[in-house]
Amino acid sequence: MKGILNFLARANLIELSDDERLAAAEAEQAAADTQSYAAEPASAADMPVETGDASPPELATVGAPAEQLAGRQEGIPLPDIYAAAAVPASPYAAEKLLRLLDGLRAMDAGTRHAAVLAMDAADDNWQIVDCVRDAQFKISALGAYKEQLTGQLQNGEQQAAEVIDQIKLSLDKSSVAIRQQITELEQLLEREVTRAAQETTRVEAGLRAARESSTRETRRMDAEIERLREIPNNFKAPDSAAH
């Protein structure tokens, strides 16, 4: 606010009080000292000590967690999920059995079950237990992946809530500061309006006094002229009359 007052004063838009002029001079001296210090090379003692603590995020970048959640990759291939979970290879993958079961959907459940067991008994290259074990591993991997997604979402929600709180807090602080500046500017405006009104009244009063004085002097001169005219009117010389 002091900067605004100094700017207006330098522009001859307002007049500073003695206290305000003193405060402005002190502020300018402090600014000059700061610039002089900044121009000097920093010594080793003046350099900040690095620490392992991370600095808090600025409001310009606090939206990153929410943006990361919004842009999360979807449709990750299931084999990639299984590989990340170290699901072991199976002699007969569960997906093969699922395709077989899809081909037998026309049968009732009992007949379909019996047919699969018959195929298992007729083929020594695979066993139904391999499919069951493979399916269980993959169910466990998908469940863990779901829990990971839930945990990441919850973490993102918490971070987003913290970011929103920071934004609201920053807005509240800015609002208070701006309202304070508005109040000070309104007070400044009121003071300037009052001063202008007082100056206008003073000037108008001076003009009115000058008019009244001029009117009185004019009347006094008229009275004296009228009084003096009595002499030439009554005692005018004859030759003067001829002229």
C-alpha positions as CSV (number, residue, x, y, z in Angstrom):
1,M,0.0,0.0,0.0
2,K,2.9,2.4,0.8
3,G,4.1,1.8,-2.8
4,I,0.8,3.0,-4.2
5,L,0.8,6.1,-2.0
6,N,4.3,7.0,-3.0
7,F,3.4,6.5,-6.7
8,L,0.4,8.8,-6.3
9,A,2.4,11.4,-4.4
10,R,5.2,11.4,-7.1
11,A,2.5,12.0,-9.7
12,N,1.3,15.0,-7.7
13,L,-2.1,13.3,-7.3
14,I,-2.1,13.4,-3.5
15,E,-0.2,15.0,-0.7
16,L,1.5,12.8,1.9
17,S,1.4,13.7,5.6
18,D,4.7,14.1,7.5
19,D,4.5,10.6,8.9
20,E,3.8,9.2,5.4
21,R,6.7,11.0,3.9
22,L,9.0,9.8,6.7
23,A,7.8,6.2,6.2
24,A,8.3,6.5,2.4
25,A,11.9,7.8,2.9
26,E,12.7,4.9,5.2
27,A,11.2,2.3,2.7
28,E,13.3,3.8,-0.1
29,Q,16.4,3.6,2.0
30,A,15.7,0.0,2.9
31,A,15.1,-0.9,-0.8
32,A,18.4,0.7,-1.7
33,D,20.2,-1.2,1.0
34,T,18.6,-4.5,-0.2
35,Q,19.7,-3.8,-3.8
36,S,23.2,-3.0,-2.7
37,Y,23.4,-6.2,-0.7
38,A,22.0,-8.3,-3.7
39,A,24.7,-6.8,-6.0
40,E,27.5,-8.1,-3.8
41,P,28.7,-11.7,-4.3
42,A,27.5,-14.1,-1.7
43,S,30.1,-15.6,0.6
44,A,30.1,-19.2,1.7
45,A,28.6,-18.3,5.0
46,D,25.7,-16.6,3.3
47,M,24.9,-19.5,1.0
48,P,21.9,-21.6,2.1
49,V,22.6,-25.0,3.4
50,E,21.1,-27.8,1.3
51,T,18.9,-30.3,3.2
52,G,17.2,-33.4,2.2
53,D,13.7,-32.0,2.9
54,A,11.7,-31.4,-0.3
55,S,10.3,-28.0,-0.7
56,P,6.5,-27.7,-0.6
57,P,4.9,-27.6,-4.1
58,E,3.9,-24.3,-5.5
59,L,0.3,-23.6,-6.3
60,A,1.2,-23.5,-10.0
61,T,2.1,-27.3,-9.9
62,V,-0.1,-28.7,-7.2
63,G,-2.6,-30.0,-9.7
64,A,-0.2,-32.7,-10.9
65,P,-1.7,-35.6,-8.8
66,A,-5.2,-35.0,-10.1
67,E,-3.8,-34.7,-13.7
68,Q,-1.9,-37.9,-13.3
69,L,-5.1,-39.7,-12.2
70,A,-7.1,-38.3,-15.0
71,G,-4.5,-39.3,-17.5
72,R,-3.9,-42.8,-16.1
73,Q,-3.4,-45.5,-18.8
74,E,-6.4,-47.7,-19.2
75,G,-6.7,-51.0,-20.9
76,I,-3.4,-52.4,-19.8
77,P,-3.0,-55.9,-21.5
78,L,-3.8,-58.7,-19.0
79,P,-0.5,-60.5,-19.9
80,D,1.4,-57.4,-18.7
81,I,-0.5,-57.5,-15.4
82,Y,0.2,-61.2,-15.0
83,A,3.9,-60.7,-15.8
84,A,4.2,-57.9,-13.3
85,A,2.7,-60.2,-10.7
86,A,5.1,-63.0,-11.6
87,V,2.3,-65.4,-12.5
88,P,4.1,-68.7,-13.5
89,A,3.6,-70.2,-16.9
90,S,1.0,-73.0,-17.1
91,P,1.0,-76.1,-19.3
92,Y,-2.6,-75.3,-20.2
93,A,-3.6,-71.7,-19.7
94,A,-6.9,-70.9,-18.1
95,E,-7.9,-68.9,-21.2
96,K,-7.8,-72.0,-23.3
97,L,-10.2,-73.8,-21.1
98,L,-12.5,-70.7,-21.1
99,R,-12.6,-70.8,-24.9
100,L,-13.4,-74.6,-24.7
101,L,-16.2,-73.9,-22.3
102,D,-17.5,-71.1,-24.5
103,G,-17.7,-73.7,-27.3
104,L,-19.7,-76.0,-25.1
105,R,-22.3,-73.4,-23.9
106,A,-25.1,-75.3,-25.8
107,M,-24.7,-78.1,-23.3
108,D,-26.1,-78.0,-19.8
109,A,-23.7,-77.4,-16.9
110,G,-23.4,-81.1,-15.9
111,T,-22.8,-82.4,-19.4
112,R,-20.2,-79.6,-20.1
113,H,-18.4,-80.5,-16.8
114,A,-18.3,-84.1,-17.7
115,A,-17.0,-83.4,-21.2
116,V,-14.1,-81.3,-19.9
117,L,-13.2,-84.1,-17.5
118,A,-13.3,-86.6,-20.3
119,M,-11.0,-84.5,-22.4
120,D,-8.6,-84.2,-19.5
121,A,-8.5,-87.9,-19.1
122,A,-8.0,-88.5,-22.8
123,D,-5.1,-86.1,-23.2
124,D,-1.9,-86.7,-21.2
125,N,-0.5,-83.3,-22.3
126,W,-2.5,-81.3,-19.8
127,Q,-4.5,-81.7,-16.6
128,I,-7.5,-79.8,-15.3
129,V,-5.5,-79.0,-12.1
130,D,-3.1,-76.9,-14.2
131,C,-6.0,-74.8,-15.5
132,V,-7.4,-74.4,-12.0
133,R,-4.0,-73.4,-10.6
134,D,-3.4,-70.9,-13.5
135,A,-6.8,-69.4,-13.0
136,Q,-6.2,-69.0,-9.2
137,F,-2.8,-67.3,-9.8
138,K,-4.4,-64.9,-12.3
139,I,-7.4,-64.1,-10.1
140,S,-4.9,-63.3,-7.3
141,A,-2.9,-61.1,-9.7
142,L,-6.0,-59.2,-10.9
143,G,-7.2,-58.8,-7.3
144,A,-3.9,-57.3,-6.3
145,Y,-4.0,-55.0,-9.3
146,K,-7.5,-53.8,-8.3
147,E,-6.2,-53.1,-4.8
148,Q,-3.3,-51.2,-6.3
149,L,-5.7,-49.1,-8.4
150,T,-7.9,-48.4,-5.3
151,G,-4.9,-47.4,-3.3
152,Q,-3.6,-45.1,-6.0
153,L,-7.0,-43.5,-6.3
154,Q,-7.3,-43.0,-2.6
155,N,-3.9,-41.5,-2.5
156,G,-4.8,-39.2,-5.4
157,E,-8.0,-38.2,-3.7
158,Q,-6.1,-37.3,-0.5
159,Q,-3.5,-35.3,-2.5
160,A,-6.3,-33.6,-4.4
161,A,-8.0,-32.7,-1.2
162,E,-4.8,-31.2,0.2
163,V,-4.2,-29.2,-3.0
164,I,-7.8,-27.9,-2.9
165,D,-7.3,-26.9,0.8
166,Q,-4.1,-25.0,-0.2
167,I,-5.9,-23.3,-3.1
168,K,-8.7,-22.2,-0.7
169,L,-6.2,-21.0,1.9
170,S,-4.3,-19.0,-0.7
171,L,-7.6,-17.5,-2.0
172,D,-8.6,-16.6,1.5
173,K,-5.3,-14.9,2.1
174,S,-5.4,-13.1,-1.2
175,S,-9.0,-12.0,-0.6
176,V,-8.1,-10.5,2.8
177,A,-5.1,-8.7,1.4
178,I,-7.1,-7.4,-1.6
179,R,-10.0,-6.3,0.6
180,Q,-7.5,-4.5,2.9
181,Q,-6.1,-2.7,-0.1
182,I,-9.5,-1.8,-1.3
183,T,-10.3,-0.4,2.2
184,E,-7.1,1.6,2.3
185,L,-7.8,3.0,-1.2
186,E,-11.3,3.9,-0.3
187,Q,-10.0,5.7,2.8
188,L,-7.4,7.4,0.6
189,L,-10.2,8.4,-1.9
190,E,-12.4,9.8,0.9
191,R,-9.5,11.8,2.2
192,E,-8.7,13.2,-1.2
193,V,-12.3,14.0,-1.8
194,T,-12.5,15.8,1.5
195,R,-9.3,17.7,0.8
196,A,-10.5,18.7,-2.7
197,A,-13.8,19.9,-1.2
198,Q,-11.9,22.0,1.4
199,E,-9.6,23.5,-1.2
200,T,-12.6,24.3,-3.4
201,T,-14.4,25.9,-0.5
202,R,-11.3,28.0,0.3
203,V,-10.8,29.1,-3.3
204,E,-14.5,30.0,-3.7
205,A,-14.5,31.9,-0.4
206,G,-11.4,33.8,-1.5
207,L,-13.1,34.6,-4.8
208,R,-16.3,35.7,-3.1
209,A,-14.3,37.9,-0.7
210,A,-12.4,39.5,-3.7
211,R,-15.7,40.2,-5.5
212,E,-17.2,41.8,-2.4
213,S,-14.0,43.9,-1.9
214,S,-14.0,45.0,-5.5
215,T,-17.7,45.9,-5.3
216,R,-17.1,48.0,-2.1
217,E,-14.1,49.8,-3.7
218,T,-16.1,50.5,-6.9
219,R,-18.9,52.0,-4.8
220,R,-16.4,54.1,-2.8
221,M,-14.8,55.3,-6.0
222,D,-18.2,56.2,-7.5
223,A,-19.1,58.1,-4.4
224,E,-15.8,60.0,-4.4
225,I,-16.2,60.8,-8.1
226,E,-19.7,62.0,-7.6
227,R,-18.6,64.2,-4.7
228,L,-15.7,65.7,-6.7
229,R,-17.9,66.4,-9.7
230,E,-19.6,69.1,-7.6
231,I,-16.6,71.3,-8.1
232,P,-16.3,71.4,-11.9
233,N,-20.1,71.4,-12.2
234,N,-20.5,74.6,-10.1
235,F,-17.2,76.4,-10.6
236,K,-16.3,75.7,-14.2
237,A,-14.3,78.6,-15.8
238,P,-15.9,80.5,-18.8
239,D,-13.0,79.6,-21.2
240,S,-13.3,76.1,-20.2
241,A,-17.0,76.2,-21.1
242,A,-16.0,77.5,-24.6
243,H,-13.7,74.6,-25.2
